[in-house]
Amino acid sequence: MGILDGKVAIVTGATSGIGAAIAAKFHAEGASVVLAGRRLEEGEKRAADLGERAVFVKADVTVEAEVSALVDEAVRRFGRLDIMVNNAGTPGNMTPVVDFDADVFARTMAVHVGGVLFGTKHAGRQMAAQRSGTIVNMASRVGKAAGYSGLDYSTAKAAVIHFTRTAAVDLGEYGVRVNSVSPDVVPTGIFGKGAGLDAAAADDTAAKVREAITPLLAKSQPIAEAVTVEDVAQAVLWFAQDGSRLVTGQDLGIDGGSSAGRPMHVGRAERAVFRDALA
Ligand SMILES: NC(=O)c1ccc[n+]([C@@H]2O[C@H](COP(=O)([O-])OP(=O)(O)OC[C@H]3O[C@@H](n4cnc5c(N)ncnc54)[C@H](OP(=O)(O)O)[C@@H]3O)[C@@H](O)[C@H]2O)c1
């Protein structure tokens, strides 16, 4: 018996990283899962590895017709849609605002905000007709504080958090819930992609990212461990299941406490400087 027995889910951006982990978690909990992404071979392999109740559908989240067809295909295969995870994403760009290219900005917004809009719109029309369903959008810790990521990515993730509230209010009268999750740094291929590696090579760099990031977390996360794809999948699972049936319009940080405040030892060190100055 799984907590998602009988449910039907779509996960966008499921060809790697966090999305692949969410799809595997949902499948292990009994859901039928439609994995989506642009990489056909990678996606079909991941669906085949999961086995029965898993299929891959190629879809680019920036193309509305493809997202609409993705939802229709999930319903055609499995009869309904209970869970939509709008997870697909690309890296940001660390260019200063005075040099920022408008096309680059628009591309990032198209994936992160446009993709979430299309996913919510088309899952929402199916779920509203069913009068049930739950949508989880992938935001980020950097959507709540500046200076940690590119301004395009950070702005897009802030928009996802507020879009989630507005869509939750909109779809609430149909019994459809919409929430978001905001992880801090999760070692995945997204950083390698941001550094210019191709997708396959980037997916192999997660361990290196973990090694590089772990010593830095002591300055920012009260619990200074790198967030894992499994941590994010567990949080998304909670929003996806019926136990959270009255939770909507919320954003959940998965960040070792970094969005709540800084580690105590950082404040202690600062107070020591003041004490010494006043002594
Ligand atoms: N890693 C972190 O530190 C972190 C922290 C907070 C939030 N996030 C967010 O988590 C999500 C997943 O990122 P990740 O870290 O798991 O990185 P990842 O391994 O690079 O995964 C990104 C996924 O999005 C898909 N994708 C990208 N553009 C797409 C498009 N136009 N249409 C459809 N699919 C697209 C990719 O698949 P294809 O290449 O096959 O299309 C891939 O499956 C993103 O929204 C990211 O912003 C990540």
The ligand as an SDF file (V2000), in Angstrom:
LIG
                    3D

 48 52  0  0  0  0  0  0  0  0999 V2000
   19.3010   22.4070   -7.7160 N   0  0  0  0  0  0  0  0  0  0  0  0
   18.9850   23.4310   -6.9130 C   0  0  0  0  0  0  0  0  0  0  0  0
   19.8170   23.9250   -6.1220 O   0  0  0  0  0  0  0  0  0  0  0  0
   17.5940   23.9960   -6.9490 C   0  0  0  0  0  0  0  0  0  0  0  0
   17.1740   24.7780   -5.8530 C   0  0  0  0  0  0  0  0  0  0  0  0
   15.9010   25.3230   -5.8810 C   0  0  0  0  0  0  0  0  0  0  0  0
   15.0650   25.0960   -6.9630 C   0  0  0  0  0  0  0  0  0  0  0  0
   15.5040   24.3360   -8.0120 N   0  0  0  0  0  0  0  0  0  0  0  0
   14.5980   24.1050   -9.1310 C   0  0  0  0  0  0  0  0  0  0  0  0
   14.3210   22.7290   -9.2290 O   0  0  0  0  0  0  0  0  0  0  0  0
   13.9160   22.4260  -10.5590 C   0  0  0  0  0  0  0  0  0  0  0  0
   14.6770   21.2080  -11.0610 C   0  0  0  0  0  0  0  0  0  0  0  0
   16.0520   21.5570  -11.1520 O   0  0  0  0  0  0  0  0  0  0  0  0
   17.2350   20.5150  -10.9030 P   0  0  0  0  0  0  0  0  0  0  0  0
   18.1290   21.1090   -9.8860 O   0  0  0  0  0  0  0  0  0  0  0  0
   16.7000   19.1620  -10.7100 O   0  0  0  0  0  0  0  0  0  0  0  0
   18.0170   20.6560  -12.2940 O   0  0  0  0  0  0  0  0  0  0  0  0
   18.1470   19.6890  -13.5580 P   0  0  0  0  0  0  0  0  0  0  0  0
   18.6740   18.3610  -13.1660 O   0  0  0  0  0  0  0  0  0  0  0  0
   18.8830   20.4720  -14.5700 O   0  0  0  0  0  0  0  0  0  0  0  0
   16.6490   19.4840  -14.0120 O   0  0  0  0  0  0  0  0  0  0  0  0
   15.9540   20.4050  -14.8060 C   0  0  0  0  0  0  0  0  0  0  0  0
   14.8690   19.6580  -15.5420 C   0  0  0  0  0  0  0  0  0  0  0  0
   14.0580   20.5930  -16.2510 O   0  0  0  0  0  0  0  0  0  0  0  0
   13.9030   20.1280  -17.5710 C   0  0  0  0  0  0  0  0  0  0  0  0
   13.7020   21.2610  -18.4580 N   0  0  0  0  0  0  0  0  0  0  0  0
   14.4770   22.3530  -18.6280 C   0  0  0  0  0  0  0  0  0  0  0  0
   13.9360   23.1790  -19.5260 N   0  0  0  0  0  0  0  0  0  0  0  0
   12.7790   22.5940  -19.9530 C   0  0  0  0  0  0  0  0  0  0  0  0
   11.7640   22.9530  -20.8600 C   0  0  0  0  0  0  0  0  0  0  0  0
   11.8190   24.0910  -21.5660 N   0  0  0  0  0  0  0  0  0  0  0  0
   10.7270   22.1110  -21.0210 N   0  0  0  0  0  0  0  0  0  0  0  0
   10.6500   20.9650  -20.3340 C   0  0  0  0  0  0  0  0  0  0  0  0
   11.5750   20.5620  -19.4520 N   0  0  0  0  0  0  0  0  0  0  0  0
   12.6340   21.3830  -19.2620 C   0  0  0  0  0  0  0  0  0  0  0  0
   15.1530   19.3160  -17.8780 C   0  0  0  0  0  0  0  0  0  0  0  0
   14.8620   18.2960  -18.8170 O   0  0  0  0  0  0  0  0  0  0  0  0
   15.1870   18.3180  -20.3690 P   0  0  0  0  0  0  0  0  0  0  0  0
   16.5860   18.8230  -20.5220 O   0  0  0  0  0  0  0  0  0  0  0  0
   15.0040   16.8860  -20.7610 O   0  0  0  0  0  0  0  0  0  0  0  0
   14.1540   19.1980  -20.9830 O   0  0  0  0  0  0  0  0  0  0  0  0
   15.4200   18.6610  -16.5380 C   0  0  0  0  0  0  0  0  0  0  0  0
   14.6790   17.4700  -16.4320 O   0  0  0  0  0  0  0  0  0  0  0  0
   14.1420   23.6880  -11.3810 C   0  0  0  0  0  0  0  0  0  0  0  0
   12.9200   24.4070  -11.5020 O   0  0  0  0  0  0  0  0  0  0  0  0
   15.1090   24.4840  -10.5130 C   0  0  0  0  0  0  0  0  0  0  0  0
   15.0270   25.8590  -10.7850 O   0  0  0  0  0  0  0  0  0  0  0  0
   16.7470   23.7650   -8.0230 C   0  0  0  0  0  0  0  0  0  0  0  0
  1  2  1  0
  2  3  2  0
  2  4  1  0
  4  5  1  0
  4 48  2  0
  5  6  2  0
  6  7  1  0
  7  8  2  0
  8  9  1  0
  8 48  1  0
  9 10  1  0
  9 46  1  0
 10 11  1  0
 11 12  1  0
 11 44  1  0
 12 13  1  0
 13 14  1  0
 14 15  2  0
 14 16  1  0
 14 17  1  0
 17 18  1  0
 18 19  2  0
 18 20  1  0
 18 21  1  0
 21 22  1  0
 22 23  1  0
 23 24  1  0
 23 42  1  0
 24 25  1  0
 25 26  1  0
 25 36  1  0
 26 27  1  0
 26 35  1  0
 27 28  2  0
 28 29  1  0
 29 30  1  0
 29 35  2  0
 30 31  1  0
 30 32  2  0
 32 33  1  0
 33 34  2  0
 34 35  1  0
 36 37  1  0
 36 42  1  0
 37 38  1  0
 38 39  2  0
 38 40  1  0
 38 41  1  0
 42 43  1  0
 44 45  1  0
 44 46  1  0
 46 47  1  0
M  CHG  2   8   1  16  -1
M  END
$$$$
